[in-house]
Amino acid sequence: MVATLIPLKNKERELNEKEASLMMAQNRNRDLSASLATAQSDLKVRENRVAELEAILKAKDSAVLALKASIQKALLGFQNQGLTVEVRNGKVYVSMEEKLLFKSGSIAVDPKGEQALLALAKALNANNDVSILVEGHTDNVPMKSPTIKDNLDLSVLRATSIARILTTVGSVDPRRVTSAGRGESFPIDSANTSEARAKNRRTEIILTPKLDELLSILSSQ
């Protein structure tokens, strides 16, 4: 009788162990299922955010191209007079050579240059969601003037003159406009020739569509 009970107890112990192992496996499976469900949910949220960002970036690119087209149309009559419009790094660059805007060494905008700036201002007033940066650039020939210190000073004063025309005469909201002088620090042609120096004497008006929606999403990531 005792000999019969021992195998039964062994079998009971084996069954209990198997039952415990099964329960542990089931618990692990439930944990894994819960983890998988959480991961799938997180992945779905990320996919939705990526899709939303892609849609906003696509809309931004479309807005930049539309802005370029409207600016080109507004300045069509000046584009063979030292003025170009192009897209770089998601921004619209309106580049005006010195010959369109200023006499050599001067910070007073010529009448023809003012006409171009007022045409630009009209287009900018029709595109309110655009920030405007006016950058003055010079060549590397040292400035000689009793009233202007150096090339950096000249570039700052020229950028300020242009910003003033855009805001006071062209009625562009001054809160949208920033002016800066770069002096000779950012040449577009580093050759030591009169042609290269003429290219470097320019004003760049950089137009950036506002990215409030995109920045808001990025900050929430």
C-alpha positions as CSV (number, residue, x, y, z in Angstrom):
1,M,0.0,0.0,0.0
2,V,2.8,2.4,0.9
3,A,4.6,1.5,-2.3
4,T,1.4,2.4,-4.2
5,L,1.1,5.8,-2.5
6,I,4.6,7.0,-3.3
7,P,4.1,6.9,-7.1
8,L,0.8,8.7,-6.7
9,K,2.4,11.4,-4.6
10,N,5.1,11.8,-7.2
11,K,2.5,12.0,-9.9
12,E,0.5,14.6,-7.9
13,R,3.7,16.6,-7.4
14,E,4.5,16.4,-11.1
15,L,1.0,17.6,-11.9
16,N,1.2,20.5,-9.5
17,E,4.6,21.5,-10.9
18,K,3.2,21.3,-14.4
19,E,0.1,23.3,-13.4
20,A,2.3,25.9,-11.8
21,S,4.5,26.0,-14.9
22,L,1.5,26.4,-17.1
23,M,0.1,29.2,-15.0
24,M,3.5,31.0,-15.2
25,A,3.5,30.5,-18.9
26,Q,0.0,31.9,-19.2
27,N,1.0,34.9,-17.0
28,R,4.0,35.5,-19.2
29,N,1.9,35.3,-22.3
30,R,-0.6,37.8,-20.8
31,D,2.3,40.2,-20.0
32,L,3.8,39.8,-23.5
33,S,0.4,40.4,-25.0
34,A,-0.1,43.5,-22.9
35,S,3.4,44.7,-23.8
36,L,2.8,44.0,-27.5
37,A,-0.5,45.9,-27.4
38,T,1.2,48.9,-25.7
39,A,4.0,48.8,-28.3
40,Q,1.5,48.6,-31.2
41,S,-0.4,51.6,-29.7
42,D,2.8,53.6,-29.3
43,L,3.8,52.7,-32.9
44,K,0.5,53.9,-34.2
45,V,0.8,57.2,-32.3
46,R,4.3,57.7,-33.8
47,E,3.1,56.8,-37.3
48,N,0.3,59.3,-36.9
49,R,2.8,62.0,-35.8
50,V,5.1,61.2,-38.7
51,A,2.2,61.4,-41.1
52,E,1.2,64.7,-39.6
53,L,4.7,66.1,-39.8
54,E,5.1,65.0,-43.4
55,A,1.8,66.7,-44.3
56,I,2.9,69.9,-42.7
57,L,6.4,69.8,-44.3
58,K,4.7,69.2,-47.7
59,A,2.4,72.1,-47.1
60,K,5.4,74.2,-46.1
61,D,7.2,73.3,-49.3
62,S,4.1,74.1,-51.3
63,A,3.8,77.5,-49.5
64,V,7.5,78.3,-50.2
65,L,7.1,77.6,-53.9
66,A,3.9,79.6,-54.1
67,L,5.6,82.5,-52.3
68,K,8.5,82.3,-54.7
69,A,6.1,82.4,-57.7
70,S,4.2,85.5,-56.3
71,I,7.5,87.3,-55.5
72,Q,8.8,86.6,-59.0
73,K,5.6,87.9,-60.5
74,A,5.8,91.1,-58.5
75,L,9.4,91.7,-59.4
76,L,9.2,90.6,-63.0
77,G,10.2,94.0,-64.4
78,F,13.4,94.0,-62.3
79,Q,14.9,90.6,-62.8
80,N,17.2,91.7,-65.6
81,Q,18.5,94.5,-63.5
82,G,20.5,92.7,-60.9
83,L,17.7,90.9,-59.1
84,T,17.2,87.2,-58.6
85,V,14.6,85.1,-56.7
86,E,15.4,81.6,-55.6
87,V,14.6,78.9,-53.0
88,R,17.4,77.9,-50.6
89,N,17.0,75.8,-47.4
90,G,13.2,76.1,-47.4
91,K,13.3,79.9,-47.7
92,V,12.9,82.4,-50.5
93,Y,15.9,84.6,-51.2
94,V,15.5,87.9,-53.0
95,S,19.0,89.0,-53.9
96,M,19.5,92.5,-55.2
97,E,22.9,93.7,-56.5
98,E,24.3,97.0,-55.4
99,K,23.8,98.5,-58.9
100,L,20.0,98.2,-58.4
101,L,19.9,99.8,-55.0
102,F,22.9,102.1,-54.2
103,K,25.6,104.2,-55.6
104,S,29.1,103.1,-54.6
105,G,29.6,103.7,-50.8
106,S,26.2,105.2,-50.4
107,I,23.4,104.1,-48.0
108,A,20.7,106.0,-49.8
109,V,18.5,103.8,-51.9
110,D,18.2,104.9,-55.6
111,P,14.7,105.6,-57.0
112,K,14.9,102.5,-59.2
113,G,15.8,100.4,-56.2
114,E,12.9,101.9,-54.2
115,Q,10.5,101.0,-57.0
116,A,11.7,97.4,-56.7
117,L,11.4,97.4,-52.9
118,L,7.8,98.8,-53.1
119,A,6.8,96.1,-55.5
120,L,8.2,93.6,-53.1
121,A,6.4,95.3,-50.2
122,K,3.1,94.9,-52.0
123,A,3.7,91.2,-52.5
124,L,4.7,90.8,-48.9
125,N,1.6,92.6,-47.6
126,A,-0.4,89.9,-49.5
127,N,1.6,87.2,-47.7
128,N,1.3,88.0,-44.0
129,D,2.6,84.7,-42.7
130,V,6.1,85.4,-43.8
131,S,9.1,86.6,-41.7
132,I,11.5,89.0,-43.4
133,L,15.2,89.3,-42.8
134,V,17.2,92.0,-44.7
135,E,20.9,91.2,-44.9
136,G,23.5,93.7,-46.2
137,H,26.6,92.3,-47.9
138,T,29.8,94.0,-49.2
139,D,32.9,93.2,-51.0
140,N,36.3,93.0,-49.3
141,V,37.7,96.4,-50.4
142,P,38.2,98.5,-47.2
143,M,35.7,101.2,-46.7
144,K,37.0,104.8,-47.0
145,S,34.5,107.3,-45.6
146,P,34.5,109.9,-42.8
147,T,31.0,108.8,-41.8
148,I,31.1,105.1,-42.3
149,K,33.5,103.1,-40.2
150,D,34.0,99.9,-42.3
151,N,32.3,97.4,-44.5
152,L,30.3,95.9,-41.6
153,D,29.0,99.4,-40.8
154,L,28.1,100.0,-44.4
155,S,26.2,96.7,-44.7
156,V,24.3,97.4,-41.5
157,L,23.3,100.9,-42.6
158,R,22.2,99.6,-46.1
159,A,20.1,96.9,-44.6
160,T,18.5,99.4,-42.2
161,S,17.7,101.8,-45.2
162,I,16.0,99.0,-47.0
163,A,14.0,97.8,-44.0
164,R,12.9,101.4,-43.4
165,I,11.6,101.7,-47.0
166,L,9.7,98.4,-46.7
167,T,8.1,99.4,-43.4
168,T,7.5,103.2,-43.7
169,V,6.9,103.6,-47.4
170,G,5.8,100.0,-48.2
171,S,3.6,99.7,-45.1
172,V,5.0,96.2,-44.2
173,D,4.4,95.5,-40.5
174,P,7.8,96.3,-38.8
175,R,7.3,93.4,-36.4
176,R,7.9,91.1,-39.4
177,V,11.1,92.7,-40.4
178,T,14.7,92.2,-39.1
179,S,17.8,93.9,-40.6
180,A,21.4,92.7,-40.3
181,G,24.7,93.5,-41.7
182,R,27.2,90.8,-42.7
183,G,29.9,93.0,-44.2
184,E,32.3,91.0,-46.3
185,S,32.0,87.8,-44.3
186,F,29.7,85.8,-46.7
187,P,30.9,86.3,-50.3
188,I,29.2,84.3,-53.0
189,D,32.3,84.6,-55.2
190,S,35.7,84.5,-53.5
191,A,37.7,85.3,-56.6
192,N,39.7,88.5,-56.4
193,T,38.2,90.1,-59.5
194,S,36.0,93.1,-60.1
195,E,33.2,90.8,-61.3
196,A,33.3,88.7,-58.1
197,R,33.4,91.8,-56.0
198,A,30.3,93.2,-57.8
199,K,28.4,89.9,-57.1
200,N,29.3,90.2,-53.4
201,R,28.0,93.7,-53.1
202,R,24.4,92.8,-52.6
203,T,21.4,92.8,-50.3
204,E,19.6,89.6,-49.6
205,I,16.0,89.7,-48.4
206,I,15.2,86.3,-46.9
207,L,11.6,85.3,-46.6
208,T,10.6,82.5,-44.2
209,P,7.1,81.1,-43.9
210,K,6.1,80.9,-40.3
211,L,6.4,77.4,-38.8
212,D,4.3,77.8,-35.7
213,E,2.3,74.6,-36.3
214,L,5.3,72.5,-37.1
215,L,7.3,73.8,-34.1
216,S,4.4,73.2,-31.8
217,I,4.3,69.5,-32.9
218,L,8.0,69.1,-32.6
219,S,8.0,70.5,-29.1
220,S,5.4,68.0,-28.1
221,Q,7.5,65.0,-29.2
